[in-house]
Amino acid sequence: MADLKALYQEVILDHSKNPRNFHSLPDADRTAVGRNPLCGDQFTVYLRMDGDTIVDIGFEGQGCAISKSSASMMTQAVKGKTGVEAEGLFDRFHELVTGKPAEPEALGKLAVFSGVSEFPIRVKCASLAWHTLKAALEAKGAISME
């Protein structure tokens, strides 16, 4: 179990230090800004859609290692998915990080966030980018995780 936790920490640190899809999309169809005023984390999520499919995604902003790595891994997980598929993934991810019965194996690499449920204060860190993605998909523009 200790080896698994170490691997999870390594993956999270890698995505935090070298985030994937960390850029704006000048040709984005949808954009949303998410803020967590309690800790200062803030991300902008950019989507380029083809119909209901996310053909490109990027994000910019700042946050702790958990929030930045979650945003990075989220962009990899939802690229090429429909909005409905992305929202289903969001629901499963949220169940995982809040400690509700979930199937971590169905989340693939995102299962590294399973330990977040042990630290309730970190749930908002892990889910900020996901809520921002959902706001972009719903064309809401901005959210605050108060």
N, C-alpha and C positions, 0 to 999 in steps of 0.2 A: 504494500500500500504506500509506503514511503517513496518508492521508486516512481509510482504513478503520480503522486503529488509533486515530486520534483520535475517530472516531465511536463505536467500541467503548468507549473510555474515557468518553466523554460519557454513553452509555447506562448504564454501570455506576455512574458518579457520581450520575446522576439517581435511579436506584433506591436508592442508598445514602442520599442526602439526603432523598428523598421515597418511602419504601418503600410499596408497595401492599399492602393486606390486613394492615397492621401493627396488629393488635388481637387481643384474646382473643375466644373464642366461648363465651359462658356456656352455650350449649346444645350444646356439642361432644359427639359420641359417642365420639371417640377423641382422645387427647392423648399426646404424647411430648416428652421433654426431651433435647436433644442438647448435649454439651459437648466442647470441644476444650481439654483442660487445658494443652496446650503454649502456647497463646496467650490463653486466657481467653474465647474466643468461646462463647456459650451461647444457644440458642434453644429455645423451646417452640412446637411446631406443634399447632394445633387443627383437627380435622376434624369436619364434620357430614356424615354419610352418609345416603343414601337407597338402601337395599340395598347394592350395591357401587359406587355412584356418589358421587363427592365433590361435594356440592352447595354446600358452603361451606368455606372454609379461611382461617385466620388464623395469624399468628405474632407472638411477642413475644421480646424479648431484646436482646442486644448483641453486636456483633462488628465486624470490620473492614469496609471498603467492599466487598471481594469477597464476604464471607460474607453481609452484609446485602442486597446487590443480588441475589445468587443466590437467597436466600430469597424476596425480593420477586417476582422473575421466575418462580420455581418456582410460587408460589401462583397466579399468573396462568395459567401453562401447564397446571396440573393441575385447575383448577376445571372441573367438568362431565365430567371423565374418570372411567372406572372405575378401580378399584384396579389391575387388570391393565394398563390403558393407562398409568397413572401409573408403575408399576414398569418398564414398557418404556421410557418416557421417561427415567426415572432411569438405566437401563442405557446408553442412547445418550449421555446427558449425561456419565456417568462415563467412557465411552470417549473422549469429546471432551476432557475436562480431563486425562485421563491420557496423551493422545497416541497412543492406539490408533486404528487406522483407523476413521474415523467419517464419517458424511454430515452435515456441518454444516447443509446446506440443509434436512434433515429436522427439525432442531431449531428452525427459525425464529429468533426473536430471541435464543434461548439460545446461538446460535452466537457471541455476543460474548465468551463465556468460552473460546474456542478458544486464546487466548494463555496461559491458565493452565498449559497443559502445558509451557511453557518454564520454569516456575518450580515445580518439584515440591513445594516447601514450601507453596505456596499451594493445592494440590489439596484438602487437608483443609478449607481455608477455603471453597472453592467448593462442596464436596460435603456439608458439615455439615448444612445444612437438608434436603438430599435424603435423607441417611441417617436423619435424624429423621423425615421424612415416611414413609419405609419402616417405621420402628419403630412409628409411629402406625398405619399400615395393618395391621401384624402384631400390634397391641396389646401391644407390648413395654414401653412406658412410658418407657424411658430408654436412652440409648446414650452411650458415651464414645469419642472418636476418638483414642485413644492410639497 
